[in-house]
Amino acid sequence: MPYHTADTAWSPRRVLRAHTAHCLEGAVFAAAALRALGFPPLLLDLEAVQDTDHVIAVYRVRGHWGAIAKSNFSGLRYREPVYRTLRELALSYFDDYINLRGDRTLRAYSRPVNLARFDRRGWMTSARDLWFIAEHLLEIPHTPLLAPAQIRNLTRVDRRALQAGLVGHRPH
C-alpha cells in the first residue's frame, strides 16, 4: 500500500477504499487488523524533536512485543515480536529515526493506547477523520528514552545511512 503525505486521519475503512495511508493511518489500520486476529488494538506513539512523531501498532506474542508500522522511512516499519519491554521496542527504532538533516531525533515513547476506548466513536468504520486519536496520543504522558548528557553527545548519521533510510521516500 503506497504512502501518502496528505493531512488526513482516515479510518481503516477509508484506508481500504483509498488504497493508501500514512503513519497514523497505517498504525490504526494495523491495530484493526490485529484486533481481527484476536489481539487488542494497541497503538504506541514515538515522540521526536525537530521531526514528526511516529505511531506504531504494537502486539505481544508469548510475552514479547512486536510492531507494525507505515513510514516514509525504510527503517521505521515492522518489528518482530522479540522485544521484552516496550522500551526495548521503542529503542529499536532509534538508529533509523532520523530527520532529513541526518539528526537522530527519537526522544520518548507513550504507553500503549487501547483503541477499544474509541469503539463508541466508530474508529474502525467511520467516514470522518479520526483526529481524536491523534489528539489523544499528543496529550498522554511519554517516557524519555535518553538522558540529557546522551542527547548532547549524539552525532549525525553519515550520508549513506541517510540515503538508506530514504529508500522509497516520498517528498511532502
Stockholm file with secondary structure:
# STOCKHOLM 1.0

chainA/1-172         MPYHTADTAWSPRRVLRAHTAHCLEGAVFAAAALRALGFPPLLLDLEAVQDTDHVIAVYRVRGHWGAIAKSNFSGLRYREPVYRTLRELALSYFDDYINLRGDRTLRAYSRPVNLARFDRRGWMTSARDLWFIAEHLLEIPHTPLLAPAQIRNLTRVDRRALQAGLVGHRPH
#=GR chainA/1-172 SS CCBCCCSCCCCHHHHHHHTCBCHHHHHHHHHHHHHHTTSCCEEEEEEESSSCCEEEEEEEETTEEEEECCCSSTTSSCEEEEESSHHHHHHTTTTTCBCTTCCBCEEEEECCEEGGGGGGGTTTTCSSCCHHHHHHHHHSCEEECSCHHHHHTCCCCCHHHHHHHTTTCCCC
#=GC SS_cons         CCBCCCSCCCCHHHHHHHTCBCHHHHHHHHHHHHHHTTSCCEEEEEEESSSCCEEEEEEEETTEEEEECCCSSTTSSCEEEEESSHHHHHHTTTTTCBCTTCCBCEEEEECCEEGGGGGGGTTTTCSSCCHHHHHHHHHSCEEECSCHHHHHTCCCCCHHHHHHHTTTCCCC
//
